[in-house]
Amino acid sequence: MKRPGLKAIIAALAVVGVCGVIVSCVTMDHAMVPPPMIPGATYVGMDICAPCHEKQVRDFKLTSHARLQIDNEKVVGQGCEGCHGPGSLHAEAGGGRGKFIVNPSKDPKACYQCHLDKQAQMNLPYHHPVREGRMSCSSCHDPHGADIKKGKSLMIARVNDTCAQCHREQTRPHVYEHEALREGCTICHQVHGSVNQKMLIERNQNLCLKCHAQVGIGGAVGANLYIGDSNHNTRVRQGTCYNAGCHTAIHGSNLNDHLRY
């Protein structure tokens, strides 16, 4: 009988580890740990939130987050209170920004309840500065919106628009574009965190070779593409395509169609 591989064993152990803290299996296909608790507060239901937060409640009902349900012997909650915690004290006090309520825009722990995989990625060496408090999950995601991501156009452009909020120089139009951007920033970057610098999905020339295999090591075409006194076959062996003094304008160029500067 074939023995299970190392990856399969690790995956199984991860599931066992996660199941130890599950409160309920929600319909978003995420494991969930206990929701935020507020001392002395009880769950009152989303309808209590609606009079003051009419737009958020209306939009929220169209999202996958609205399907979240916490239900066991000790905890009952759905909708707004799944992320913000029980709302009785907040409602009794007549509201108030951040008063007796968990604020996910300031504390990512509310998001990590369900998105344990994203929490793990945020703990990798290179990540968006959510842990450091310089941004939050809601900087890129609208938890109350039907789309979740903040961009409003087609899917790929929507991802790029979200990145463009901060990375304007990288996402602005160029005379000579890098076609990879048509696939979205995530074709090269892990958006929550990576073991590689700049949150790249690969740390070396293998990233470029995923698309540009014709200039790969030993390639019949690449071996004949000379640059000065060297060819791609030699240059690719020396290091990354964008750090070897060649294709430095990796997001696009206004001067060179080979994205060299």
C-alpha positions in Angstrom: 0.0 0.0 0.0 1.3 3.4 -0.9 2.3 5.5 2.1 1.0 9.0 2.4 3.4 11.8 1.4 4.7 14.4 3.8 2.4 17.1 2.4 -0.7 14.9 3.1 0.5 14.2 6.6 1.0 17.9 7.3 -2.4 18.7 5.9 -4.1 16.1 8.1 -2.3 17.4 11.2 -3.4 21.0 10.3 -7.0 19.9 10.0 -6.9 18.2 13.4 -5.2 21.2 14.9 -7.9 23.6 13.5 -10.8 21.4 14.5 -9.7 21.6 18.1 -10.9 25.3 18.1 -13.9 25.1 15.8 -17.1 26.6 17.1 -19.1 25.7 14.0 -18.5 24.9 10.4 -19.8 27.9 8.5 -21.2 28.0 5.0 -18.2 30.0 3.7 -16.1 26.8 3.9 -13.8 28.2 6.6 -13.0 26.8 10.0 -13.9 29.2 12.8 -12.6 29.9 16.2 -14.8 31.5 19.0 -16.1 34.9 18.0 -15.2 38.2 19.8 -16.8 38.4 23.2 -17.7 41.6 25.0 -18.0 41.3 28.8 -21.7 41.7 29.9 -23.0 41.9 26.3 -25.5 39.6 24.7 -26.5 38.9 21.1 -29.5 41.0 19.9 -29.7 40.2 16.2 -29.0 42.2 13.0 -32.4 43.9 12.9 -31.4 45.9 16.0 -28.4 47.3 14.0 -30.5 48.3 10.9 -32.1 51.6 12.2 -28.6 53.2 12.7 -26.6 51.2 10.1 -29.2 51.0 7.3 -26.8 51.0 4.3 -24.3 48.5 5.9 -27.1 46.1 6.8 -28.7 46.4 3.4 -25.5 45.8 1.5 -24.3 43.1 4.0 -27.3 40.9 3.2 -25.9 40.4 -0.3 -22.5 39.2 0.8 -21.2 35.7 1.6 -20.4 37.1 5.1 -24.2 37.3 5.7 -24.3 33.5 5.7 -22.0 33.3 8.7 -23.7 31.7 11.7 -22.4 31.0 15.2 -24.6 28.5 17.0 -23.7 26.2 19.8 -24.7 25.7 23.4 -22.9 28.8 24.7 -22.8 31.2 21.7 -25.6 32.3 19.3 -25.0 35.0 16.8 -25.4 35.8 13.1 -24.7 38.7 10.7 -23.2 41.8 12.2 -22.5 40.2 15.5 -20.4 37.4 13.9 -17.6 40.0 13.4 -18.4 42.8 15.8 -19.4 40.8 18.8 -22.6 40.8 20.8 -24.3 44.2 20.4 -26.6 44.7 23.4 -24.4 47.2 25.3 -23.7 49.1 22.0 -27.4 49.4 21.3 -28.4 50.3 24.9 -25.7 53.1 24.9 -27.3 54.5 21.7 -24.3 53.6 19.6 -21.1 55.5 19.5 -18.0 54.7 17.3 -16.2 51.8 18.8 -18.2 51.8 22.0 -18.7 48.3 23.4 -18.2 46.8 20.0 -15.3 45.0 18.2 -13.9 47.1 15.3 -12.3 44.8 12.7 -10.9 47.9 10.8 -8.6 48.4 13.8 -8.1 44.8 15.0 -7.6 42.0 12.4 -8.4 39.4 15.0 -12.1 39.7 14.1 -11.2 38.6 10.5 -8.8 35.9 11.6 -11.7 34.1 13.3 -12.6 32.6 10.0 -9.7 33.4 7.8 -7.0 31.4 9.6 -5.1 30.8 6.4 -4.7 34.6 5.9 -3.5 35.0 9.5 -0.8 32.4 8.8 0.2 34.2 5.6 0.4 37.5 7.5 2.9 35.9 9.9 5.3 35.2 7.0 8.5 37.3 6.7 7.1 39.5 4.0 3.5 40.7 4.3 1.2 43.7 4.1 1.7 45.7 7.3 -1.6 44.7 9.0 0.2 43.2 12.0 2.1 46.5 12.5 -1.2 48.5 12.5 -0.3 50.6 9.4 -3.3 49.2 7.5 -6.2 46.8 8.1 -8.1 44.1 6.3 -10.7 46.7 5.4 -8.0 48.8 3.6 -8.4 46.3 0.7 -11.7 44.5 1.5 -15.2 45.9 2.1 -16.8 43.3 4.5 -20.2 45.0 4.0 -20.0 45.1 0.2 -21.5 42.5 -2.1 -18.2 42.2 -3.8 -15.9 42.1 -0.8 -13.0 43.6 -2.8 -13.1 47.3 -3.1 -12.6 47.6 -6.9 -15.8 48.0 -9.0 -14.9 47.0 -12.5 -14.1 43.6 -14.1 -12.5 40.9 -12.0 -8.8 41.3 -12.9 -9.1 45.1 -13.1 -10.8 45.0 -9.7 -7.9 43.3 -8.1 -5.5 45.8 -9.7 -7.6 48.8 -8.7 -7.4 47.6 -5.1 -3.6 47.5 -5.3 -3.5 50.8 -7.1 -4.9 52.6 -4.0 -1.4 52.4 -2.6 0.8 51.2 -5.4 0.0 54.0 -7.9 3.4 54.0 -9.6 3.4 50.3 -10.3 -0.2 50.2 -11.7 -0.3 53.4 -13.8 -0.5 53.0 -17.6 2.8 52.7 -19.5 3.7 53.1 -23.2 5.1 49.6 -23.1 3.1 47.5 -20.7 4.0 44.3 -19.0 1.4 41.9 -20.3 1.4 40.1 -16.9 -0.6 43.0 -15.4 -3.5 41.9 -17.6 -3.7 38.8 -15.5 -3.6 40.9 -12.3 -1.0 41.7 -9.7 -1.6 38.4 -8.0 0.0 36.6 -11.0 3.3 37.5 -9.4 2.5 38.5 -5.8 1.0 36.7 -2.8 -1.2 39.5 -1.5 -1.3 38.5 2.2 2.2 37.3 2.7 5.1 35.3 1.3 8.5 33.9 2.2 9.9 35.9 -0.7 10.8 39.5 -0.8 8.2 41.9 -2.3 5.7 39.1 -1.5 6.6 37.3 -4.8 5.2 33.8 -5.5 8.8 32.8 -6.6 12.1 34.2 -5.4 14.2 33.9 -8.5 14.1 33.7 -12.3 11.6 30.9 -12.0 8.9 33.6 -11.6 9.6 35.0 -15.0 10.1 31.6 -16.6 6.5 30.6 -15.8 5.5 32.9 -18.7 8.8 33.4 -20.6 9.8 29.7 -21.0 11.1 30.4 -24.5 14.2 32.1 -23.0 14.8 29.5 -20.4 18.0 27.6 -19.6 18.9 25.4 -22.5 15.9 26.6 -24.7 16.5 26.4 -28.4 15.2 30.0 -28.8 16.8 31.4 -25.7 20.2 30.1 -26.5 20.2 32.2 -29.7 19.0 35.5 -28.1 22.2 37.5 -27.6 22.5 40.6 -25.4 25.9 42.2 -26.0 28.4 39.5 -25.4 26.1 37.2 -23.6 22.8 35.3 -24.2 19.7 34.6 -22.2 20.9 31.1 -21.5 23.9 32.6 -19.6 22.1 35.6 -18.0 19.2 33.5 -16.7 21.7 31.3 -14.8 23.2 34.4 -13.1 20.1 35.5 -11.3 16.7 37.1 -11.5 15.8 38.8 -14.7 14.8 42.0 -13.0 17.8 42.3 -10.7 20.6 41.5 -13.2 20.6 45.0 -14.7 18.3 44.0 -17.5 14.5 44.1 -17.2 14.3 46.5 -14.3 11.0 48.2 -15.3 9.0 45.1 -14.6 5.7 46.9 -14.2 6.0 48.7 -17.5 8.2 51.2 -19.3 7.7 54.4 -21.2 11.1 54.1 -22.9 11.9 50.5 -23.8 9.7 47.7 -25.2 11.8 45.1 -23.4 11.2 46.8 -20.0 14.8 47.4 -19.5 14.4 50.9 -17.9 
